[in-house]
Amino acid sequence: MLDDLNRLSTDGIFCPASHCRSRPLDLVFIIDSSRSVRPAEFEKVKLFLVDMVDTLDIGSEATRVGLVNYASTVIIEFLLKTYSDKSALRQALARVEPLSTGTMTGLAIKTAIEKVFTEESGARPSSENIAKVGIIVTDGRPQDKVEEVASMARAAGIEIYAVGVDRADIQSLRLMASLPLEEHVFYVETYGVIEKLTSKFRETLCDLDSCALGHDCQHMCVNSINSYYCKCREGHALNADKKTCSQELRGKTLEDQCMCEAQIAFQKKIQSTIQELTKKHILFSNQTNI
């Protein structure tokens, strides 16, 4: 039985976190469009995808989105590198058409791993530490094996979320999803309420906006993973307390002035000492000659 948090009825509404911001993702939707998904229901799925995209920061340096459409066959509608503009991405989602009979979920996941979550297709290298996320939406029981291929996805560092609708097989959803299951398996009773999952995913996929929660930076606050660090405006340097800033040029000038004055004073002292020694040498020489 799924946790109540992950089960939505017509009355279930989640509110997005108020201090949440979209983190960069390589995100691939894997959607079931077999004949069991009626045309009106498929339109609801597309609205869900559009709503999801609207909650994310889309761009080549932000979140990249790919789409795998499947039934008995699998079609890659677009790759992670295809769209970096949110408007064009929304239009592409609106053009997607349902396929036919069959529910080859395992094949769809395998296709996503081998042909979409690759650097050639726009996925970023692991060195950049960008999360790879797959969201599967289905209303049926897979007609092929999903456990092994889902395990391959997780081993490749892909986080899998499984969304079941209506007649979806709960056990199959659990086999596909990443752990912990209570955070990665979702179920809705009808396609009519699938859009309400948007805010739940918004909460799940976001980063905490630590700067919005409060900070003590003098100039600028920069969010990092569940924390923040301070940064100074141009022409200023961060002080040892890592919070306040000082004018960089003024500090450098004063330092240079101090060094210059010290050098001059030292040079004068050396010259004075040399002059004194010279005088003593001359006086001693004269006395010796006498």
VOMAR-562651 format. One record per residue: x, y, z of N, C-alpha, C in turn; residue number from 1. Coordinates in pm, 1 decimal. Each point is the difference from the previous one (the first is absolute). Example, Ala and Ser with C-alpha at 12.3 -4.5 7.8 and 13.67 -1.06 7.14 Angstrom:
BEGIN
REC      nc1      nc2      nc3     cac1     cac2     cac3      cc1      cc2      cc3 seq
REC   1319.0   -569.0    780.0    -89.0    119.0      0.0     90.0    120.0      0.0   1
REC    -35.0    105.0    -72.0     82.0    119.0      6.0    -77.0    109.0     73.0   2
//
This chain:
BEGIN
REC      nc1      nc2      nc3     cac1     cac2     cac3      cc1      cc2      cc3 seq
REC     85.7   -120.3      0.0    -85.7    120.3      0.0     87.9    123.3      0.0   1
REC    -32.3     96.7    -88.0     79.2    122.5     -7.7    -28.0     89.9    117.6   2
REC    101.3     75.4     38.3    -15.7     99.5    104.9   -103.1    102.5    -42.9   3
REC    -80.0     49.1     95.1   -105.4     96.8    -32.6     54.7    127.2    -63.0   4
REC    123.8     34.7     31.3     58.6    120.5    -57.1     12.1     -9.2   -151.0   5
REC     14.2   -121.3    -51.5     21.4    -18.5   -141.7   -124.6    -44.1    -75.0   6
REC   -115.1     10.8     67.1   -126.2    -38.4    -63.3    -89.1    123.4     -4.4   7
REC    -42.8     37.3   -119.8    -82.6    119.3    -16.0   -137.2    -36.9    -52.4   8
REC   -102.8     56.1     60.8   -136.2    -12.6    -52.5    -41.6    136.5    -51.2   9
REC   -125.4     16.2    -29.8    -46.3    128.0    -52.6      8.8    110.1    103.4  10
REC     14.2    -34.7    127.9     11.4    102.6    103.6    144.3     27.8     38.4  11
REC     94.8    -80.6    -49.0    138.7     14.6     44.2     71.6    110.6    -73.3  12
REC     49.9     96.9     72.7     73.5    110.4    -60.2    127.0     22.5     80.6  13
REC    114.6      8.8    -69.1    125.8     30.0     65.8     39.0    142.8    -33.1  14
REC     53.7     67.5     97.4     46.3    136.7    -22.4    150.7     -1.0    -14.8  15
REC     54.2     70.8    -98.5    143.8      2.3    -18.1     68.0     71.0    114.8  16
REC    123.3    -40.9     27.6     74.3     64.4    107.5     27.7    144.6    -35.5  17
REC    -11.4     88.0     98.7     14.7    142.8    -25.2    145.3     40.8    -16.4  18
REC     93.2    -79.1     54.2    141.2     33.3    -11.4     70.6   -106.1    -83.4  19
REC    -47.8    -17.8   -121.2     45.3   -107.1    -86.3     39.4     59.0   -134.4  20
REC    107.3    -50.3    -58.9     39.4     46.9   -132.6     39.3   -121.5    -82.9  21
REC    -21.9      9.5   -128.5     29.4   -110.6    -89.0    150.5    -21.5     -9.8  22
REC     44.3   -123.4     21.4    141.4    -31.6    -15.3     23.0    -55.8   -139.8  23
REC    117.9     12.1    -56.2     25.2    -54.4   -133.7    -17.2   -151.7     -1.3  24
REC    -68.8    -50.5   -102.6    -23.5   -143.0    -14.1     18.8    -41.4   -145.5  25
REC     33.1   -126.1    -20.3    -18.2    -65.2   -129.7   -122.8    -87.6     19.6  26
REC   -115.0     48.9    -45.9   -129.8    -60.5     29.9    -61.3    -62.9   -124.7  27
REC    -36.5   -127.5     10.8    -63.3    -70.5   -112.3   -135.2    -54.1     44.4  28
REC   -105.2     40.5    -70.7   -133.2    -56.0     22.1    -14.9   -125.1    -85.8  29
REC    -51.1   -107.0     59.7    -24.1   -125.9    -71.5   -148.8    -29.2     14.4  30
REC    -77.6     23.7   -106.9   -145.6     -1.9     13.3    -64.5   -113.0    -80.8  31
REC    -92.1    -65.8     66.0    -79.1   -108.7    -59.1   -114.1     61.9    -81.1  32
REC     -2.3    -30.1   -130.5   -109.7     51.3    -83.0    -70.0   -114.0    -73.3  33
REC     -8.1   -113.9     65.8    -66.5   -114.9    -59.6   -150.8     25.8    -11.7  34
REC    -70.0    -89.6    -63.4   -141.4     21.1    -31.7    -86.6     12.7    125.1  35
REC     47.4    -54.3    112.7    -78.2     11.2    123.4     -9.6    145.0     48.6  36
REC     92.8     82.1    -49.0     -4.6    143.4     33.2    -84.6     68.4   -106.5  37
REC   -120.3     37.7     36.9    -90.7     61.4    -95.8     53.0    137.9    -44.1  38
REC    -42.0     47.5   -118.0     49.9    128.9    -51.1    -13.7    114.7     99.1  39
REC   -113.9     10.9     65.4    -20.4    108.6     97.2     94.6    -16.3    119.1  40
REC     26.2   -125.6     37.6     90.2    -26.3    112.1    144.0     33.9    -38.2  41
REC     35.9    -29.7   -124.7    135.3     32.2    -45.7     22.3    151.3     -0.5  42
REC   -103.9     74.7    -31.7     10.2    146.6      5.3     27.1     46.0    143.1  43
REC    -58.1    -70.5     96.7     25.0     32.1    141.7    146.7    -25.1     35.5  44
REC     55.2   -108.6    -54.0    141.6    -29.2     22.8     86.5    112.4    -56.4  45
REC    -33.6     45.1   -119.5     76.7    107.4    -62.9     -9.4    129.5     80.3  46
REC   -117.8     27.1     56.1    -15.6    117.8     85.9     86.9    -12.6    125.4  47
REC      7.2   -121.3     53.2     85.2    -25.8    115.9    145.7     29.6    -34.8  48
REC     44.7    -45.6   -116.4    137.9     23.5    -41.7     27.3    148.5    -19.8  49
REC    -94.3     70.4    -59.9     15.5    144.6    -20.1      6.7     71.8    134.8  50
REC    -86.8    -38.8     92.1      2.1     59.9    133.7    133.2    -26.4     69.9  51
REC     52.2   -120.4    -17.3    130.0    -33.5     58.1    109.3     89.9    -56.5  52
REC     -0.9     15.8   -130.5    100.4     84.5    -66.2    -10.4    143.9     48.9  53
REC   -123.0     46.7     20.9    -19.6    137.8     45.4     57.8     25.2    138.7  54
REC     14.4   -104.4     81.1     54.7     18.5    135.1    152.6     -3.3      0.3  55
REC     61.8    -33.7   -113.4    144.7    -17.6     -5.9     67.9    114.3    -74.1  56
REC    126.5     21.2     32.3     82.9     93.3    -76.4     59.3    -79.0   -115.7  57
REC    -45.8     29.8   -121.7     42.3    -74.6   -118.3    113.0     73.9    -70.9  58
REC    102.8    -73.1    -38.1    110.6     61.3    -72.2    118.6    -93.3     -6.1  59
REC     95.9     31.0    -86.6    117.5    -86.5    -15.1     83.1     -4.8    127.5  60
REC     -5.6    107.1     80.4     73.2      2.3    127.0    -92.4    -27.5    118.6  61
REC   -127.5    -23.0    -27.3    -97.2    -29.1    106.4    -52.1   -142.1    -20.9  62
REC   -132.6    -17.4     -4.6    -55.9   -133.6    -21.1    -19.2    -28.8   -148.9  63
REC     44.8   -117.2    -41.2    -21.1    -47.1   -137.0   -104.2   -111.7      4.8  64
REC    -87.4     -3.3   -100.2   -111.4    -95.2      2.0     -1.4    -84.7   -127.5  65
REC    -17.7   -130.3     17.4    -19.2    -91.6   -111.8   -131.5    -74.0     18.4  66
REC    -50.8    -60.2   -107.5   -128.6    -70.2      8.1      4.7   -131.1    -77.3  67
REC    -35.6   -109.0     68.7    -13.4   -131.9    -61.7   -147.0    -39.8      6.2  68
REC    -56.8    -31.2   -115.1   -140.5    -37.2    -13.5     -5.0   -149.0    -34.5  69
REC    -85.0    -76.4     70.4      3.3   -143.4    -26.8   -137.8    -66.4      9.0  70
REC     -9.6   -110.1    -71.5   -113.0    -94.8      7.4     64.1   -135.1    -29.9  71
REC    -34.8    -64.0   -114.0     72.2   -122.0    -38.5    133.1     35.8    -64.9  72
REC      9.7    121.8    -48.4    124.7     54.1    -54.9     41.8    120.5     83.9  73
REC    121.7     44.5    -23.9     53.0    113.6     75.9     46.1    108.7    -96.3  74
REC    -43.2    122.0     25.4     41.1    113.6    -81.3     65.0    105.2     90.2  75
REC    118.2     44.1    -40.5     62.6    113.4     70.1    -53.6    126.9    -65.9  76
REC    -86.2     70.3     69.8    -62.1    120.3    -56.5    101.5    113.1    -12.9  77
REC     84.0     18.6    101.8    110.6     95.1     -8.8    102.6    -31.0    107.8  78
REC    124.1     43.5    -25.9    112.9    -28.9     87.9     21.4    112.7    101.4  79
REC     88.8    -24.3     92.1     31.7    101.3    101.0     60.9    125.9    -62.7  80
REC     66.5    -16.0   -111.9     65.6    113.8    -63.6    -89.2     73.5    -99.7  81
REC   -120.8    -51.8    -24.0    -83.6     54.8   -107.3    -51.6    140.4     30.4  82
REC    -51.3     21.8    120.1    -61.5    128.8     33.1     65.9     63.0    123.4  83
REC     37.5    125.9    -14.0     51.4     75.7    114.9    -90.0    119.6     29.4  84
REC   -111.4      6.9    -72.1    -96.2    109.0     15.6   -132.7    -58.2     49.5  85
REC    -54.3     55.7    105.5   -120.8    -54.5     60.3   -120.3      7.1    -94.5  86
REC    -11.7    107.0    -73.7   -113.1     15.2    -91.5      2.7   -108.4   -108.4  87
REC    116.3    -23.8    -58.2     13.2   -103.3   -103.7    -25.0   -139.0     58.2  88
REC     43.2    -20.9    122.4    -21.9   -128.7     67.1   -148.8    -24.7     23.3  89
REC    -71.7    102.3     42.4   -144.3    -13.6     22.9    -72.0    -34.9   -131.0  90
REC     41.5     63.6   -108.9    -61.6    -26.7   -129.9     27.3   -143.8    -45.4  91
REC    122.4    -47.4     29.0     34.4   -137.4    -36.9    -84.2   -100.7     77.7  92
REC    -24.1     26.7    126.6    -85.1    -88.0     80.7   -142.9     -2.9    -53.5  93
REC    -47.2    114.1    -43.9   -137.2      9.0    -51.8    -18.0    -80.6   -128.4  94
REC    109.9    -22.5    -72.7     -8.1    -71.9   -128.8      8.0   -151.8     14.8  95
REC     30.9    -50.4    116.5     17.8   -144.2     18.8   -132.9    -72.9    -18.9  96
REC      5.2   -111.2    -72.9   -119.5    -79.2    -28.6      9.9   -137.3     66.7  97
REC   -113.7    -57.8     42.6      2.5   -134.4     58.5     35.6   -104.8   -104.7  98
REC     51.8   -114.4     46.8     40.7   -105.3    -90.7   -110.0   -104.7    -14.8  99
REC     26.4   -126.5     38.4   -101.4   -103.8    -27.1     -9.3    -96.1    117.8 100
REC    -20.7   -125.5    -29.1    -14.8    -98.8    106.6    135.5    -37.9     58.1 101
REC     -5.8    -70.7    114.1    122.7    -50.5     61.0     54.9     94.5    105.4 102
REC     72.4    -58.2     97.1     58.4     81.0    107.3    140.0    -52.3     27.4 103
REC     96.3     39.1    -84.2    137.2    -47.1     11.2     82.0     97.4     84.7 104
REC    -31.8      1.5    127.5     63.6     95.5     91.1    149.6    -28.1     14.4 105
REC     37.7   -126.3     11.1    141.0    -35.2     12.7     81.1     47.9   -118.4 106
REC    -54.3    -19.6   -120.1     67.9     45.4   -121.8     13.9    152.1     -0.7 107
REC   -101.8     68.3     48.1      3.9    146.8      4.5    110.0     49.3     95.1 108
REC     10.8    -64.3    115.5    105.4     38.5     95.6    137.8    -28.0    -59.6 109
REC     15.8   -116.0    -62.6    126.9    -37.2    -63.4     39.1    100.6   -108.5 110
REC    -98.7     42.6    -78.9     24.7    100.0   -104.8     45.7    132.1     60.7 111
REC    -63.4     39.4    109.5     38.4    124.3     66.6    144.2     -6.1     49.0 112
REC     38.7   -113.9     58.2    136.7    -16.4     51.0    101.8      8.2   -113.7 113
REC    -26.0    -74.8   -106.1     99.6    -16.6   -107.0      2.6    113.1   -101.8 114
REC   -114.0     71.0    -15.8     -5.5     97.1   -108.7    -36.0    142.8     41.5 115
REC    -43.9     18.0    123.7    -38.5    135.6     42.9     90.6     51.1    112.1 116
REC     25.7    -84.3     99.1     88.6     40.1    109.6    146.5    -18.2    -39.0 117
REC     38.8     53.6   -114.2    138.1     -8.9    -46.1     51.6    140.1    -29.6 118
REC    130.4     16.5      5.4     58.3    132.2    -28.9    -27.1     40.4   -144.4 119
REC     -1.7    -98.3    -91.4    -27.8     30.3   -141.2   -140.1     56.9    -17.4 120
REC    -92.0    -39.7     87.2   -138.9     45.6     -9.7    -28.6    123.0     86.5 121
REC    104.0     47.7     69.2    -18.6    122.9     77.2     10.8    -14.6    150.1 122
REC     18.4   -122.3     50.1     19.2    -17.4    144.1    137.8     52.3     38.0 123
REC      9.3     61.3    114.4    127.5     55.0     42.3     88.0   -105.4     66.9 124
REC    131.7     14.4    -12.7     91.2   -100.9     57.1    -13.6     -7.2    151.9 125
REC     31.5   -115.7     55.4    -14.9    -20.9    144.4     84.9     96.0     81.0 126
REC    108.3     50.7    -60.8     87.3     93.7     70.9    -71.6    130.3     35.9 127
REC   -106.7     31.3    -72.4    -75.0    123.0     28.8   -101.9    -19.4    112.3 128
REC    -17.7   -124.0     42.4    -87.2    -30.8    114.4   -143.7     49.9    -19.0 129
REC    -52.5    -15.1   -122.2   -138.7     37.0    -30.2    -86.7   -124.9     14.4 130
REC   -106.7      9.8     79.1    -86.8   -115.6     24.8    -68.9    -46.3   -128.2 131
REC     -2.4   -130.4    -19.9    -71.5    -61.2   -112.8   -127.8    -61.8     55.7 132
REC   -113.0     43.9    -53.2   -130.5    -40.1     54.1    -90.1    -51.0   -112.0 133
REC    -61.7   -115.4     23.8    -99.4    -52.9    -92.9   -134.7     -8.5     69.5 134
REC   -104.9     51.2    -65.2   -135.8     -7.2     55.6    -85.5    -83.6    -94.9 135
REC    -44.0   -116.0     48.7    -81.4    -92.2    -80.1   -147.1     20.4     35.6 136
REC    -84.2     15.3   -101.3   -144.8     13.4     20.7    -69.8   -113.0    -74.3 137
REC    -73.0    -84.8     72.2    -65.1   -114.3    -63.7   -131.9    -32.8     68.8 138
REC    -90.3    -63.2    -75.3   -129.1    -40.0     60.0    -21.6   -151.3    -10.9 139
REC    105.4    -71.9    -36.4    -20.2   -144.0    -20.2    109.1    -84.5     61.5 140
REC     -3.2   -127.0    -32.9    101.2    -95.5     45.0    100.2    -20.6   -114.6 141
REC    130.2     11.0     28.5     99.3    -19.9   -106.5    -11.3   -138.9    -62.6 142
REC     17.4     -5.4   -131.2     -4.3   -127.9    -70.5    139.8    -57.5    -19.8 143
REC     99.1     67.7     57.8    136.3    -52.9     -0.7     57.1     17.2    140.7 144
REC    121.1    -47.5     22.2     59.2      5.8    132.9     60.9    137.3     26.2 145
REC    -27.7     51.5    117.4     47.5    134.8     32.0    103.5      1.2    112.9 146
REC      2.3   -103.3     81.7     85.2      2.3    119.1    148.4     12.6    -35.3 147
REC     45.6    -82.4    -94.3    141.9      0.2    -35.9     41.1    130.7    -66.3 148
REC    -82.1     48.6    -93.2     35.5    122.4    -72.1     -9.1    122.1     91.9 149
REC    -94.6     -0.8     93.0     -9.6    109.1     96.6    121.4      0.4     92.6 150
REC     48.1   -119.5     33.5    121.6    -12.6     80.5    120.3     55.3    -75.6 151
REC      3.9    -23.3   -130.5    106.8     55.3    -84.4     -3.3    152.1      1.4 152
REC   -120.6     55.3     -5.5    -15.3    145.9      2.1     52.7     57.5    130.9 153
REC    -38.6    -60.1    109.3     44.9     48.1    130.7    151.5    -13.2     14.2 154
REC     55.9   -110.3    -54.5    145.1    -20.1      4.8     73.4    105.8    -82.3 155
REC    -67.3     51.0   -101.6     58.0    105.5    -84.4    -17.8    138.6     61.0 156
REC    -55.1      3.6    121.9    -16.6    128.1     67.9   -126.6     74.4    -37.5 157
REC    -96.2    -70.7    -58.1   -126.9     61.9    -39.3   -102.8    -23.1    110.1 158
REC    -58.7    106.9     48.8   -103.0     -9.2    103.2   -135.5    -18.5    -67.5 159
REC    -70.8   -106.7     34.3   -125.4    -33.6    -66.8   -120.1     27.1     90.1 160
REC    -95.3     77.0    -53.8   -129.4     21.1     64.6   -104.9    -72.2    -83.3 161
REC    -88.4    -74.4     65.5   -105.5    -74.5    -70.0   -136.6     54.9     38.9 162
REC    -74.8     44.4    -99.6   -133.7     55.3     21.7   -101.5    -96.3    -60.9 163
REC    -85.8    -56.1     83.6   -103.6    -90.1    -46.8   -135.8     67.0      0.2 164
REC    -79.2    -32.1   -102.3   -134.3     58.4    -13.9   -102.1   -113.3    -14.9 165
REC   -111.0     13.7     72.9   -114.9    -90.1    -17.4     38.5   -147.9     11.8 166
REC     14.4    -68.9   -113.9     20.6   -145.3      0.2    147.8    -39.7     13.4 167
REC     86.5     92.3     28.3    143.9    -28.6      8.6     29.5   -106.7    105.0 168
REC     98.0    -83.7    -30.3     39.0   -107.7     90.3     98.3     54.7    104.0 169
REC    -41.8      4.4    125.4     79.5     61.0    106.5    132.8    -72.3     19.0 170
REC     -0.5   -132.9     -9.1    123.4    -75.6     19.3    102.8     35.5   -106.7 171
REC    -45.8     18.8   -123.1     90.8     38.7   -108.8     58.0    139.4     24.4 172
REC    -82.2     90.3     50.3     48.3    133.6     32.2    112.5     -7.6    103.3 173
REC    -16.5    -85.9     98.9    100.5    -16.1    105.1    129.5    -59.4    -55.8 174
REC    -12.4    -90.9    -95.3    118.7    -60.5    -60.0     78.9    101.5    -83.1 175
REC    -69.6     95.4    -57.4     65.5     98.5    -86.1     65.4    112.9     78.0 176
REC    -60.9     40.8    109.2     38.6    123.5     68.2    127.4    -12.8     83.0 177
REC     62.6    114.7     21.0    116.4      8.0     88.2    -46.0     -4.8    145.5 178
REC     94.1    -25.0     87.9    -26.8      1.7    143.4     26.7    139.5     57.1 179
REC    -69.0     38.9    107.2   -107.0    -74.0     67.7   -129.5      5.4    -81.5 180
REC    -74.4   -109.8     -1.1   -119.6     -9.8    -83.1   -105.2    104.1     35.1 181
REC    -10.6     35.2    127.8   -102.6     97.3     39.9     24.7    137.9    -59.2 182
REC    121.3     23.4    -50.0     31.4    129.0    -61.6      4.1     -7.8   -152.0 183
REC     -9.7   -120.6    -56.2     17.3    -15.3   -144.9   -116.0    -69.9    -70.5 184
REC    -98.9    -45.9     74.7   -117.1    -64.8    -61.3   -123.3     84.1     30.6 185
REC    -75.5     33.1   -106.0   -120.9     80.8     15.2   -115.8    -67.5    -72.3 186
REC   -118.6     21.5     52.6   -118.2    -58.4    -62.6   -114.8    101.0      2.4 187
REC    -67.3     12.3   -114.2   -121.9     81.1     -7.7   -111.1    -86.8    -56.9 188
REC   -120.5     24.4     44.9   -112.1    -85.8    -38.6    -46.5     22.8   -143.1 189
REC     14.6    122.7    -47.9    -41.9     30.3   -137.5     96.6    100.7    -62.1 190
REC      1.2      3.5   -133.4     81.1     99.8    -69.4    -50.1    141.4     27.9 191
REC   -123.5     10.1     43.5    -57.8    131.9     28.6     69.2     74.3    112.3 192
REC     72.3    -71.6     86.4     66.9     65.5    112.8    152.5    -10.3     -7.9 193
REC     53.2    -50.6   -112.7    144.2    -18.1     -9.1     75.9    132.8     10.9 194
REC    -63.0    108.5    -46.1     66.7    130.4      6.7     31.3     42.7    142.6 195
REC    -75.3    -55.3     95.5     23.3     36.6    139.2    131.2    -55.7     52.7 196
REC     60.8    -91.6    -74.5    131.7    -49.3     39.2    109.7    102.2    -28.3 197
REC    -29.8     99.0    -82.3    101.2     97.8    -39.1     65.0     65.4    120.8 198
REC    -82.7     45.9     93.8     54.6     69.6    116.3     80.4    -94.2     89.1 199
REC    -38.9   -128.6      1.8     77.1    -96.8     77.7    137.9    -20.2    -61.1 200
REC      5.5     -9.6   -131.7    129.6    -12.0    -67.2     80.6    128.2     13.9 201
REC    -68.6    111.5     -3.7     67.6    128.7     19.0     73.7      0.1    134.2 202
REC    -66.0    -50.1    101.7     58.9     -7.3    133.6    114.2   -101.7      3.8 203
REC    -18.8   -112.1    -68.7     98.3   -108.1      2.1    127.5     34.9    -76.4 204
REC    -15.4     66.3   -114.6    113.7     24.5    -88.1     70.4    131.7     24.3 205
REC    -48.5     76.3     95.5     58.7    131.8     20.4    118.1     -4.6     95.5 206
REC     73.4    109.2      2.3    103.0     23.8    100.6    -55.3     97.1    102.2 207
REC     44.8    -11.3    122.9    -38.3     95.1    102.8     63.7    135.5    -31.2 208
REC    -79.0    105.7      1.4     52.2    135.1    -23.7     46.9     57.0    133.3 209
REC    122.4    -35.9     38.3     53.6     38.8    130.3      9.3    151.3     15.3 210
REC     32.4     69.4   -108.7     12.0    146.6      7.8   -134.0     63.9     34.3 211
REC   -108.1    -56.8    -54.4   -132.9     55.0     27.3    -41.1    -21.6    144.7 212
REC     55.2   -102.7     61.9    -33.4    -28.9    139.7     68.9     96.0     96.1 213
REC    101.1     73.8    -49.4     70.5     94.9     84.6    149.5    -22.0     -4.0 214
REC     76.0    109.6     -7.2    145.5     -9.4     -4.9     60.6    125.3     62.3 215
REC    131.6     -2.8     22.2     67.8    116.0     57.8    114.1     47.8    -89.4 216
REC    -16.9    -17.8   -130.7     99.5     49.8    -95.9    -14.8    151.3    -16.6 217
REC    111.0     70.7     -3.5     -5.3    145.5    -15.9    -44.4     39.7   -140.0 218
REC     50.7    -69.8   -102.3    -32.3     35.6   -137.8    -96.0    -99.1    -64.9 219
REC     50.2   -118.1    -36.5    -81.4    -95.9    -74.9      2.1   -137.2     65.4 220
REC   -116.0    -67.1     -6.7    -13.5   -137.8     49.5    -13.7    -92.6   -120.9 221
REC     75.2   -109.3     -0.8     -3.9    -97.0   -109.8    -39.8   -135.9     56.6 222
REC   -106.9    -59.2    -53.8    -44.9   -130.4     46.9     97.2   -109.2    -41.3 223
REC     23.4    -95.8     89.0     72.3   -122.3    -31.5    -88.8   -114.6     47.4 224
REC     49.0   -122.3     -0.1    -83.4   -114.4     36.7    -39.6      9.9    146.8 225
REC   -127.6     30.1     24.1    -57.5     11.9    134.7     72.2     99.3     89.8 226
REC     68.5     96.2    -60.6     68.6    102.0     78.2     22.0    122.6    -88.5 227
REC     92.9     87.2     39.1     30.9    118.3    -80.4    140.5     47.8     33.4 228
REC     52.2     88.6    -85.6    125.6     66.9     30.4    -11.3    144.9    -45.4 229
REC     85.9     84.0     54.1     -6.3    144.0    -28.5     97.0     37.1   -111.5 230
REC    -38.6    102.7    -74.6     81.0     48.7   -110.4     -3.7    152.3      1.2 231
REC    107.1     61.4    -44.5      8.0    146.3      0.2    -20.8     56.4   -139.6 232
REC    -44.9    124.3     -3.4    -15.8     68.3   -128.7    137.1     28.0    -60.5 233
REC      1.9     29.2   -128.4    125.6     25.7    -70.4     76.0    114.4     66.5 234
REC    129.3    -16.6     14.1     82.1    102.0     63.4     13.5    -17.2    149.5 235
REC    -60.5   -109.0     51.4      6.0    -27.9    143.7     51.0   -142.1     22.0 236
REC     56.4    -21.6    117.3     51.0   -131.8     35.5    -66.3    -48.0    128.0 237
REC    -20.9   -132.6      7.9    -62.8    -58.8    117.7     99.2     -2.3    116.1 238
REC    -44.5     45.4    113.8     86.1      2.6    117.9     12.5   -138.7     61.7 239
REC     85.5    -10.8    101.8     27.5   -129.2     64.2   -123.7    -60.9     64.1 240
REC    -98.9     84.0     36.8   -122.2    -53.5     61.4    -93.6    -64.5   -101.4 241
REC     36.0      9.4   -131.5    -77.2    -60.6   -109.2   -140.7     58.4    -13.8 242
REC    -21.9    117.1     56.4   -132.2     62.8     -4.8      7.0    144.9    -47.6 243
REC     96.2     75.2     51.6     11.7    141.8    -33.4    100.4     21.2   -111.9 244
REC     -3.6    120.3    -60.0     83.6     30.2   -115.3     78.1    129.8     21.5 245
REC    115.7      9.6    -61.7     81.9    122.1      2.6     36.0     38.2   -142.0 246
REC     20.7    132.1    -19.9     37.6     45.0   -133.5    137.4    -52.7    -34.0 247
REC      6.1    -72.9   -109.2    123.2    -67.8    -38.5    108.6     98.1    -41.1 248
REC    -33.0     99.2    -83.7     97.9     94.1    -52.5     55.5     89.3    109.2 249
REC    -88.7     49.0     88.5     44.3     87.8    107.2     95.9    -73.6     91.5 250
REC    -34.1   -122.3     35.6     86.1    -78.9     87.2    135.6    -23.6    -62.5 251
REC      0.5    -26.3   -132.2    124.7    -25.4    -71.0     83.7    126.4     -6.8 252
REC    -67.5    116.8    -23.3     70.6    127.0     -7.9     64.8     34.2    132.7 253
REC    -78.7    -15.8    110.5     53.6     29.9    131.8    118.3    -90.7     31.7 254
REC    -13.6   -124.5    -38.9    108.0    -94.0     25.2    124.8     39.8    -76.9 255
REC    -21.2     39.8   -127.7    113.2     42.3    -81.8     64.0    125.8     57.4 256
REC    -86.0     94.4     48.3     51.6    123.2     57.0     84.0    -29.1    123.5 257
REC    -50.7    -88.0     85.2     72.7    -35.0    121.8    134.6    -63.0    -33.5 258
REC     -1.3    -89.5    -98.6    123.7    -65.9    -40.5     97.8    100.7    -57.1 259
REC    -54.0     93.4    -78.9     84.5    100.6    -62.8     63.8     90.9    105.8 260
REC    -81.0     44.9     95.4     50.1     86.7    106.4    104.0    -72.0     84.1 261
REC    -22.6   -125.8     28.3     95.0    -78.2     78.0    132.8    -15.5    -74.2 262
REC    -10.7    -22.3   -131.3    122.5    -13.9    -79.5     79.0    129.5     -3.0 263
REC    -72.7    112.5    -14.8     66.5    130.7     -3.2     70.1     27.5    132.8 264
REC    -72.8    -29.5    109.9     57.6     22.5    132.6    125.0    -86.1     19.2 265
REC     -7.8   -125.5    -46.9    114.5    -90.5     13.3    118.1     49.1    -83.5 266
REC    -29.8     46.3   -121.0    105.3     51.5    -87.6     66.8    123.9     59.2 267
REC    -82.6     87.4     59.8     54.6    121.4     63.0     90.4    -37.2    116.8 268
REC    -44.8    -98.5     76.6     79.5    -43.3    114.5    132.6    -58.5    -45.5 269
REC     -1.5    -79.2   -106.4    122.7    -58.8    -54.1     93.3    109.8    -49.7 270
REC    -57.9     98.1    -73.2     81.3    109.4    -52.0     63.1     80.6    113.9 271
REC    -81.6     24.7    103.1     50.5     75.4    115.4    112.7    -75.6     68.8 272
REC    -18.1   -130.7     14.9    102.7    -83.4     64.3    128.1      0.4    -81.7 273
REC    -14.9    -10.9   -132.4    116.9      1.8    -90.2     73.4    132.4     12.1 274
REC    -79.1    109.8      2.1     61.4    133.3     11.2     76.5     13.7    131.3 275
REC    -59.9    -49.0    109.5     66.2      6.9    129.5    128.5    -80.7      0.5 276
REC     -5.4   -118.2    -56.8    119.0    -84.8     -6.4    107.6     62.1    -86.6 277
REC    -44.0     63.4   -109.7     95.0     66.0    -89.8     71.8    112.8     72.6 278
REC    -78.4     81.8     74.8     58.4    112.4     75.3    102.1    -50.9    102.4 279
REC    -37.4   -106.8     73.0     88.6    -56.1    100.9    127.2    -53.8    -63.3 280
REC    -14.2    -61.9   -118.6    115.9    -53.6    -69.2     95.0    111.7    -41.2 281
REC    -57.4    108.2    -53.1     82.8    113.9    -44.2     70.9     60.5    121.4 282
REC    -73.0     20.5    111.6     56.7     59.6    119.1    111.7    -86.9     55.1 283
REC    -21.1   -130.8     -0.2    100.1    -92.8     50.5    124.9      3.0    -88.0 284
REC    -22.0      7.7   -131.6    112.0      5.6    -93.5     81.5    124.6     20.7 285
REC    -67.0    114.9     21.3     70.6    127.2     20.1     83.1     -6.0    127.8 286
REC    -58.6    -55.7    106.2     70.5     -9.4    127.2    122.0    -89.7    -13.9 287
REC    -10.4   -102.1    -73.2    112.3    -92.7    -20.7    112.1     67.7    -74.3 288
REC    -32.5     79.1   -101.7    100.2     70.1    -79.7     75.2    103.5     84.6 289
REC    -69.4     62.3     92.0     65.1    100.7     85.4     97.6    -71.0     95.0 290
//
